[in-house]
Amino acid sequence: MNWQVIGLRLGSGYDIYHTKGKLLNNNLLSNKNTLFGKFNYQFFNISMITIISSTNRPGSSTLKLAKIYQQKLKEKGVEAGILSLAQLPDNIIVSDLYNKRSPEFEPIQQIVSNTDKFIFLIPEYNGSFPGVLKVFIDACNFPESFYDKKAALVGLSSGKYGNIRGVDHFTGVCHYLHLNIMALKIHIAAINKEFDEDGNLFKSDTIKFVNEQIDKIISF
Ligand SMILES: Cc1cc2nc3c(=O)[nH]c(=O)nc-3n(C[C@H](O)[C@H](O)[C@H](O)COP(=O)(O)O)c2cc1C
């Protein structure tokens, strides 16, 4: 077990300074005297995980599911951030393609560059993944953004097949980018019937597969 000093804990999510390592289920906190005074350092063996909610559609089920994934990771002792594609600059096709970079995209690029493992939640749009997801990938720096990193894929749809095709299409893009895809992919069909009135998953088989996928991405 290799413990690493990750950095000053300023809060949750992206305030943590991350380095590469393996994830553990427990984070250890320890007070340390440093040159700068007494700080609360977080010791953990970590990879930075970012959940990508792969649509910018207002009120999307994908974002709801992203929050559930984030909560389940937290329950397993792992902090993950959510990057919703609704956060992309409105004008991204002008401001951030073909070697252009806007100040609005810079923090997004930083999150992507610092991430070791991605969980892409991908809704089915016209039999594939959303166009905005490909625009996002095209806008990110190559190769630093995804090359030799890891990802888990989740498909969802209002229809019957849970975006099997779109996840396959996106797998092809990931292979091109040398982004290593975890074997266990989840497909959630009829997504509108998956949430209870509090917005939680309630079907036992969905919960079982989501938990299995989360456990696997932690140790991937
Ligand atoms: C542009 C668009 C195309 C869609 N195409 C499909 C489709 O081909 N098959 C399907 O089952 N659902 C389709 N849907 C429905 C989505 O799967 C549904 O909205 C689901 O809730 C997941 O997406 P969301 O995160 O936008 O809510 C489409 C939705 C949109 C907005």
The ligand as an SDF file (V2000), in Angstrom:
LIG
                    3D

 31 33  0  0  0  0  0  0  0  0999 V2000
  -31.8420   14.8990  -29.6830 C   0  0  0  0  0  0  0  0  0  0  0  0
  -32.3460   13.6820  -28.9510 C   0  0  0  0  0  0  0  0  0  0  0  0
  -32.3420   12.4520  -29.5830 C   0  0  0  0  0  0  0  0  0  0  0  0
  -32.7690   11.3090  -28.9180 C   0  0  0  0  0  0  0  0  0  0  0  0
  -32.7120   10.0930  -29.5460 N   0  0  0  0  0  0  0  0  0  0  0  0
  -33.0210    8.9710  -28.8640 C   0  0  0  0  0  0  0  0  0  0  0  0
  -32.8360    7.6870  -29.4520 C   0  0  0  0  0  0  0  0  0  0  0  0
  -32.3650    7.5400  -30.5630 O   0  0  0  0  0  0  0  0  0  0  0  0
  -33.2100    6.5970  -28.7340 N   0  0  0  0  0  0  0  0  0  0  0  0
  -33.7180    6.6950  -27.4610 C   0  0  0  0  0  0  0  0  0  0  0  0
  -34.0210    5.6650  -26.8650 O   0  0  0  0  0  0  0  0  0  0  0  0
  -33.8970    7.9040  -26.8760 N   0  0  0  0  0  0  0  0  0  0  0  0
  -33.5490    9.0270  -27.5420 C   0  0  0  0  0  0  0  0  0  0  0  0
  -33.6700   10.2600  -26.9350 N   0  0  0  0  0  0  0  0  0  0  0  0
  -34.1950   10.3350  -25.5880 C   0  0  0  0  0  0  0  0  0  0  0  0
  -33.0700   10.2820  -24.5380 C   0  0  0  0  0  0  0  0  0  0  0  0
  -32.5390    8.9700  -24.4960 O   0  0  0  0  0  0  0  0  0  0  0  0
  -33.6790   10.7100  -23.2310 C   0  0  0  0  0  0  0  0  0  0  0  0
  -33.7780   12.1180  -23.2510 O   0  0  0  0  0  0  0  0  0  0  0  0
  -33.0150   10.2050  -21.9710 C   0  0  0  0  0  0  0  0  0  0  0  0
  -33.6920   10.7860  -20.8870 O   0  0  0  0  0  0  0  0  0  0  0  0
  -31.5190   10.4470  -21.7860 C   0  0  0  0  0  0  0  0  0  0  0  0
  -31.1230   11.7320  -22.1790 O   0  0  0  0  0  0  0  0  0  0  0  0
  -31.1440   13.0760  -21.2760 P   0  0  0  0  0  0  0  0  0  0  0  0
  -29.9430   13.0230  -20.4000 O   0  0  0  0  0  0  0  0  0  0  0  0
  -31.1200   14.1430  -22.2850 O   0  0  0  0  0  0  0  0  0  0  0  0
  -32.4020   13.0760  -20.4360 O   0  0  0  0  0  0  0  0  0  0  0  0
  -33.2550   11.4190  -27.5950 C   0  0  0  0  0  0  0  0  0  0  0  0
  -33.2730   12.6690  -26.9520 C   0  0  0  0  0  0  0  0  0  0  0  0
  -32.8180   13.7830  -27.6130 C   0  0  0  0  0  0  0  0  0  0  0  0
  -32.7950   15.1080  -26.8850 C   0  0  0  0  0  0  0  0  0  0  0  0
  1  2  1  0
  2  3  1  0
  2 30  2  0
  3  4  2  0
  4  5  1  0
  4 28  1  0
  5  6  2  0
  6  7  1  0
  6 13  1  0
  7  8  2  0
  7  9  1  0
  9 10  1  0
 10 11  2  0
 10 12  1  0
 12 13  2  0
 13 14  1  0
 14 15  1  0
 14 28  1  0
 15 16  1  0
 16 17  1  0
 16 18  1  0
 18 19  1  0
 18 20  1  0
 20 21  1  0
 20 22  1  0
 22 23  1  0
 23 24  1  0
 24 25  2  0
 24 26  1  0
 24 27  1  0
 28 29  2  0
 29 30  1  0
 30 31  1  0
M  END
$$$$
